[in-house]
Amino acid sequence: MSSLSRELVFLILQFLDEEKFKETVHKLEQESGFFFNMKYFEDQVQGGEWEEVERYLSGFTKVDDNRYSMKIFFEIRKQKYLEALDKQDRAKAVDILVKDLKVFSSFNEELYKEITQLLTLENFRENEQLSKYGDTKSARNIMLIELKKLIEANPLFRDKLTFPALKASRLRTLINQSLNWQHQLCKNPRPNPDIKTLFIDHTCGPPNGARAPPPANNPLVGALPKGGTFPPLGGHSSVQLQPFQPTAAPSASALAGWMANPNTAAPHAAVPAGPAALTPPPNPALLKRPRTPPSNTPAVDYQSADSEHLMKRPRPGGQPVEDVKTQVYNAGGPSHPQNAYTPDDLPKNVARTLSQGSCVMSMDFHPVQQTILLGMLCCVEDPFFSWNDLSIVWLYVISKSKNYVSLNPALSPVGTNVGDIGIWEVGSRERLAQRTFKVWDLPGCSLPLQSALVKDPAVAVNRTVWSPDGSLLGVAFSKYIVHIYAYQGGSDLRQHLEIDAHVGGVNDLAFSHPNKQLCVITCGDDKTIKVWDAVTGRKLYTFEGHEAPVYSVCPHHKESIQFIFSTAIDGKIKAWLYDLLGSRVDYDAPGHWCTTMAYSADGTRLFSCGTSKEGESYLVEWNESEGAIKRTYSGFRKRSLGVVQFDTTRNRFLAAGDEFLIKFWDMDNVNLLTTIEADGGLPASPRLRFNKEGSLLAVTSADNGIKILANADGMRLLRAFETRAFENSRGPPEPAVSKGPGVNSMSAVSTVTSGGPPVGGPDRPDRSSASAAMAGPSMDGPNLIVGQARPRDRGGNDHVSLTNASNFQRSAEGNGVDNNRPPEQKPRVPEDLSDRVKIWKLTEITDSTQCRSTRLPDTLPASKISRLIYTNSGVALLALCSNAVHKLWKWQRTDRNVTGKATATYPPQLWQPASGILMTNDISDNSSNPEEAVPCIALSKNDSYVMSASGGKVSLFNMMTFKVMTTFMPPPPAATFLAFHPQDNNIIAIGMEDSTIQIYNVRVDEVKSKLKGHQKRITGLAFSNTLNVLVSSGADAQLCVWGTDGWEKRKAKFIQTQPGRAPPPVGDTRVQFHNDQIRLLVVHETQLAIYDAAKLERLRYWVPRETFTASISNATYSCDSQLVYAGFVDGSIGVFDAETLKPRCRLAAGVHIPPGVSGATAYPLVIAAHPQEPNQFALGLSDGGVQVIEPLESEGKWGVGPPSDNGGPSSASGQTSIQNQDQTPR
C-alpha cells in the first residue's frame, strides 16, 4: 500500500472515532495493521475479553512471528488457563490446554508437561513458581505490564503505537477544500451552491449571470480559497498516470520525462484518479493508448487486442483516433537502426561442456572477466528449543547447506540445487574458488527464518548475479537470506554481507547505482522490494504496493532518472522511483504469472518474458512510455514445461529456452529466427545467459551441466586464451629460489597459482583429451598456464609419464589415481618441463614464528583430547577428553576481535557455567578405565546441544548450562560414533561397538532401524543429502553405503591397498563428505583416499613416504573442501590439495609442541577445521593440549600446490602422479 493510501486510512480512523463508530474503528485498526491502540488493548485485557484480545492482536502479529510475539500469546493463554483453574473450571482449563497451549509443546515438551501437571493440583499456587499468584485483577495488571514491554520491544509494532498528529476533522477539511476547488472550476458558479452528494464531482446549474463568490457561511463549503491553491485529493495518484497524459511531444526519453516530475497533479478530469482518490483503477485500454504518437516512424505489423476499441475513442481536443491510425501501431519511439550483425553471429557451436552435478538455477556472466557463478539447494536441520521458568529461550539455527559455483574467459552467474558457491574458468573448466553455504551471523539470524527452517529445512538458490564491475557477487536464497561476496580475482572470494532480507523467499536480486551509490535490490515473497547499501548492508528503501509475491526486479535509468521495474506472480508490473511515493505505473504482464524483464544492452528497449499457469509463454517488447505492448514474438510451444527464461544480446537478438531447444529472434521481427539443439541433451526449458559481447552463450543441460556455445569470435577468444596461457607457461626465465624455512620456494610457477586450488578430475568427465590442462589462474586471463593434452584411460583418468625426468618416474606406488588402469600413451613434454618441476619445493614450517599459533588456556586436569569440534558458528571449540570430561573454549567479541570468531591471534576463555559443573559423560560399569573406551561426540546444528558418549550411555547436554538433558542407549554395546541426520535433527545414526549401526529417533526414544554389515566396531559415519545415503566405516577397514530412504545396504568395499602390498591392518577408518556431497574423504593410518561415493570407487589416494614417514593419526577437509589437513603420529601436520592429494605444506612438530617435548609423547590425535575460515584448523593433542593454527596474515594460505605433470601448477584433474625430490616412491 502506498504511503498516501496509508495516510488515508489514518484519516478514516480519525473520522470514525470522531463520529463514535467505536467498533468499526477498532476493526479497521486490526484489519489495516497500521495503528495498535494500546488503550483499547488494555481495556480488553483487564476485562478478560480474551477472544477479542487475540483477534485484535492477530492484525499485527502471529504466534510464530518472533520470540516477542510468541511470549505475548503465551502469557495471554497462560493467564486464561490459570483463571479457569482458579475458578475450578477443569473442563474449560482442559479445553484451553488442548486448543491454545498445545501449540507451544512443539518447542518445549517439558514446559507443556509442567503446565499440564497443574491440573492435578487442588490449587495451582502449590507450584513453587506460581506461589505468589494473587487474585485475578492483580494478576491481569501484572501481566499487562509485561505485555506492554513485549509489544514495545517487538519490531513488528514499531511505528504502530503512536497515532499521527492530525488537526481535528482533517478528512472533512480535505473534502471541503476539494469542493471549493470544484466550485472554482464551475463555468457558471452560483453564490449558494446546492451540494447534495459527494459521489460525483460538484457542478453548478444553468448559467446564472455573472460569476459571484459563494457566501462565507456555507457550513460545508466554507470560505473559498484562491484559485489553484488546493491540490486534488488524487493528486499523488495521478502521478501513476502521468506518462499517459495528453501533453506536448515527449523528450527523447518519455519515461525519464514523467519520472523527472513525479508529483505533477493531473491537469484535467479525463484521467481517472488512482487508488488514493477511491476511484476504480484505470481502464487497461486507456493505459495502452498512445497520447503523443511519433509521426516519423513506419508502422509495424503487430496490433494489440485493444486496437479496434482505441480506434473508436475520441481524442482530447476533438481529433478522432482514426486520423492517426497508422501511428497507433507505431513502435512508440524512435526507430532502431539495423546494426551490422547477422544470424551467423549467434553463438551456436558447443565449445565447452561443464559437468556441474546438480541442477543449475541461475547464471550470469562476469561483466569484465567472464566467469560463471552457480548456486545450489541447501538444507537446514531442525533446531532444538529450550524454555525456562515458563518463558521462552530461543536457540538459533545454522544452515549446513550445500553447493554453489561460478566460471571464466566468458562469464555467467549460475545457480544449481546443491548449495555451495564457486568460481569456474570456462576456458579450462577449472574451479578457482568454492565456498560452502551456511548462515554466517548466527546471532543475527531472525526468528522467523529459524521457524521457516524448522518447518522445511530445504533452501535453494533463486538468483545469482555479479555487480556491475564484477567485484561483488550476490546470491538470493529461497528463505529470507541474501549473501554478498567480495571477489578480487583468482581464489580470493570472501564473505562481505549477509542480509536477512525478506520474510519468505528472496526471489530476485540485482545491483544498481541510485544517487551514485552501489546498492543491492531484492524482492521476495513478502510482496516488497527492498534496496540495501552494498557496502554496509543498511536498508535504504522498502517499496510496498504489490498484492502478490514479487517475482523479479529490473533496475534501470533514463537520463538522470533511476527507477526499478518489478513483476509479481499475479502478473502486475510496477515501476518505482527512489522516493517512497508509491509505484508509478501498473501494467499487466501477458500470462499474468511469472515474468522477468530486461533491457537491451544499450538500454533503449524493454522486453519481458513469462509463462502463465497454464503453460502459455510470452516474449514481448514494451513501449514503456505508453504502457503498451509494442510487439509479441511468436514461436513458443502451446504448453511450455516450466517458466521460460530469456536473454538479450548485441542490441539485436533475443534468445529463450523452450521445447528442449534454444530459440532466437531478431528484435525487430516477431517471427522465430532460428533454433538450435546444442548437440541435444537440453532440458525442456533450459536456462541461458549471454556474455557481455554476445560471443558466448551458457545453457543448462539435462544432465545437470552447462554447455558453453560460441560463435567465431567466441572460439577465437577461447583459443587465444589458451595460446596466451601456454606461452606464459614457457617463460619468463626462472628466478632464484629462496630456501629460507617457511617460505614458499616456488617462484615462477607460484605467480600463476594464486587463483586457488584447481578443480577437475572425475567430476569433469566431459573434458576432452585434446583440451588444455589449465592451472588455477589469476583472473586477468593471460596469466594462465596451459600444459600439453593428456591421454585418458577408459575410466576418464589422465596419465602422464615424464620421459625426460629420471628423478620423477611414475610409480604404481605413487600418489594420485588408482594405478591398476594402464596408461594408453605418453604425451610430448616440453624439454624444460623437468627443470621447472624440480624448482618446486614443499613449503616447510618448522616453528611457531612462521605461522600464527596459540595453545588454548586450560585450568582443568590434563587428559588426552579424544574428540575435537568447532561450533557451527565458529566462535568456540569443544573437546572431549579421554577421561569423559568436555572442555569448551569461547572467543569473546572485543575491539581487537570484532567478529568474536575463533582465531589464533587472540586466546579464548575456558568457559564454564556459573554453577561450575562439568559436562561429564556416563562411564559404563563394564569399563573401570574410561581411557580404554571409544569416545564419540556430535553437535546440534544450532550449537545448543551436544550428544556424547565415552563407553557408557549416550548423554544429551545443554551447551548453555552443561546440564544433562537425557541419557539413552545404555551399554552393552557401547556407542562408538554419532551423526545427526541432515534433514531431521531428531534422527541420529549411532555406530556401535558390536559393529551395528542403530538409527535412533530421540523424540520418541525408539530405534527405527538396525544396520548390519561391518565386522568390527563402527569408527565413522557420514550422510550425503545429494545421494541420500549414509556411508559408514569401521575398524575392519570396510566402507558400507546405506540408502536413507529404506536403510537398505547398497554397496560395501574394503579400502584398497597399493598393488603388491599386504591388505591394510585393521584400525580406525574415518569418512567425511566433500562439500559436493559426492566425493568422500577416507582416512586410515596407512593412506588418505578420495572415493566416488555413488560408485564406491577410489579416485585417488596418497600414502606416507619420505616427507611424511609416520602413520596418519587423523585428517579432515577444510571448510571449503579445497584442502585436507592431516596429523601424523610423529607430531607433524600436512596440508594437502584436496583435489590431487598432493602436499602443499608441512608443519613440523615444533610448531605446536612445547620445547623439550617430543612428538612421540605429544602428537595430534584429532584435527578439526574451522567452519568458515578455510585456512584455520585446531589440533587435539595426546598431552591434553589444544592448539589453533593459521598461516601468517602476510601469507594468507598454506603454501603453494606442487606442479602438474605438464609443468604448470597443480592440475585441476588431480589424476596424475608426479614424485618430487621430497617424496619418491618407496
Salt bridges, closest charged atoms under 4 A:
ASP17 OD1 - LYS22 NZ 2.89
GLU19 OE2 - ARG172 NH2 3.39
GLU29 OE1 - HIS26 ND1 3.01
GLU31 OE2 - LYS27 NZ 3.62
GLU42 OE2 - LYS148 NZ 3.06
ASP43 OD2 - LYS39 NZ 3.07
GLU52 OE2 - ARG55 NH2 2.54
GLU54 OE2 - ARG77 NE 2.93
ASP64 OD2 - LYS455 NZ 2.75
GLU75 OE2 - LYS71 NZ 2.71
GLU75 OE1 - LYS78 NZ 3.25
GLU83 OE2 - ARG140 NE 2.76
ASP86 OD1 - ARG125 NH1 2.98
ASP95 OD1 - LYS99 NZ 3.25
ASP100 OD2 - LYS80 NZ 2.76
ASP194 OD2 - LYS196 NZ 3.31
ASP306 OD2 - LYS288 NZ 3.47
ASP364 OD1 - ARG689 NH2 3.11
GLU381 OE2 - LYS941 NZ 3.86
ASP456 OD2 - LYS479 NZ 3.78
ASP492 OD1 - ARG494 NE 2.55
GLU498 OE2 - HIS483 NE2 2.73
ASP508 OD1 - ARG463 NE 3.04
ASP526 OD1 - HIS502 ND1 2.94
ASP579 OD2 - ARG584 NH2 2.40
ASP586 OD2 - LYS574 NZ 3.45
ASP588 OD1 - LYS572 NZ 2.80
GLU616 OE2 - ARG639 NH1 2.51
GLU621 OE2 - ARG605 NE 2.88
GLU621 OE2 - LYS630 NZ 3.61
GLU621 OE1 - ARG631 NH1 2.53
GLU624 OE2 - LYS558 NZ 3.05
ASP647 OD1 - ARG689 NH1 3.82
ASP658 OD2 - LYS663 NZ 2.86
GLU659 OE1 - LYS663 NZ 2.54
ASP666 OD2 - ARG652 NE 2.47
ASP668 OD1 - ARG605 NH2 2.76
ASP713 OD2 - ARG650 NH2 3.88
ASP713 OD1 - ARG716 NH2 2.23
GLU722 OE2 - ARG352 NH2 2.47
GLU734 OE2 - ARG836 NH1 3.75
ASP763 OD2 - ARG764 NH1 3.71
ASP763 OD2 - ARG1079 NH2 3.31
ASP766 OD1 - ARG429 NE 3.48
ASP793 OD2 - HIS799 NE2 2.82
ASP798 OD2 - ARG790 NH1 3.70
ASP798 OD1 - ARG792 NH1 3.16
GLU813 OE1 - ARG1061 NH2 2.69
ASP818 OD1 - ARG1098 NH2 2.42
GLU844 OE1 - ARG1146 NH1 3.51
ASP858 OD2 - LYS887 NZ 2.51
GLU1006 OE1 - LYS1008 NZ 3.72
ASP1036 OD1 - HIS1014 ND1 3.38
GLU1048 OE2 - ARG1050 NE 3.04
ASP1068 OD1 - ARG1017 NH2 2.85
ASP1068 OD2 - ARG1070 NH2 3.95
ASP1076 OD1 - HIS1074 ND1 3.32
ASP1076 OD2 - ARG1079 NE 2.68
ASP1120 OD2 - ARG435 NH1 3.60
ASP1137 OD2 - ARG1144 NH1 3.89
GLU1139 OE2 - ARG431 NH2 3.58
GLU1139 OE2 - HIS1074 NE2 3.74
GLU1139 OE1 - ARG1079 NH1 2.57
ASP1183 OD2 - ARG855 NH2 2.89
GLU1190 OE2 - ARG852 NH2 3.73
GLU1193 OE2 - ARG852 NH1 3.53
ASP1205 OD1 - LYS1142 NZ 3.73
